[in-house]
């Protein structure tokens, strides 16, 4: 990708941002909560799936309208002591994925094999992710959410999230409790799972064995601030952790208990939680629990403008291993900010990952600090056309003979046929210079995708 193309892409995004200040998207309802409360999608979203301040308060309040505690009981069917909405008011589906994808990269090979093979190919695919979600309230101040995801390409089906919320404990907005499998970053200024440019997983080489380097054919395309960032870091069973995979506070789905609230009003949000541990799934094999805390300050909120800033600390205890098979404490510290003006949404996240007490066996061979920076913007250029731009820089850590930093820029155009039906075209390119077949972080030169995003 030439410097001219990069400059042109940035200028397009800037022009789109300026233009969007003068246009407004159409308001249409999408399921399931829009059906239940008979509201338009713009009551909760700037651009689905991203939430506006009202939608964030709705989420914080356990799927009850901000300022209320009735559990949305009105209109529910009574079945003895159980009350239920009509099915369409708490069940929804999403299909999202690529119809076509095109890669330009030099394939990696195991050590000692021939030089990497150049891959320039375009292929037709089928939307690769189906999700069924059900969420709502059981009664006053008791809510629930379950999300079942199916990965078509991987052939796996799993509960991505599933939790119960107990809300407004003590008095309104003092404390809300979540128990189960959830996204720890749900209330962060830049939320892991609510992105316009979805994650694209990396492609691994075959022959990966426990506690040995596992090469990548293609780097993963996920926000660098959320990424694992380390080369030569492993789960406790010896499975290699991709430096591009979302992890820790930004993992998208871990099991634990979380408390959050706004005891001083809308301007301040606190959050503390305890998790089984990063990359542990439903089990808990590490020696201690992981803990985290987040503070968020909402310093502006009006009809046309809102802004907030967040900071968090995540402390892991024996939640990963290095090549010597020694336990390490993997921690993360982060800052994030978001500003929305009319239909322009700008956000940024910066995170520092730190490995405590690097074992003697890898001392001098392992960089224990890594950082990630993500800056993004979403803006409407017509009432149905959204442009998204994202910049990612990953300053990798880990084994010195493996680590490679990465810088990617992604640009996406999304056309909403209806508020809940969209088609998109996306292009991601590598800003850094290629280095032969040595590392996927440099050899993925360009990736183009087109696809659909349907919620009903």
Protein Blocks (a to p, Z undefined) as FASTA:
>chain_A
ZZklmmmmmmmmmmmmmmmmmgccddddddfklmmnopafklmpmbdcbdcfklmmmmmn
oopaehianlomgopacehjbccddfklmgccdddddfbdcddddddddehiacdddddd
ddddddfbdcddddddfbghiacdddddddfknopacdfbacdddehehiahkbccdedj
ddfklmgmbdfklcfbdcddddddehiaehiacddfbdcdddfklpnoighiacfkopac
dfkbcehjlnopacdddddddfkbjkbccdddddfbghkljbcfbfbdcddddddddfbd
cfkbccdddddddddehiaccfkopacddddddddddddehjaccdddddddddehiafk
lgojacfbdcdddddddddfbfkbccdddddddddehjfklgccdddddddddddfbfkb
ccdddddddfbdcehjlbfklmmmbdcdddddddZZ
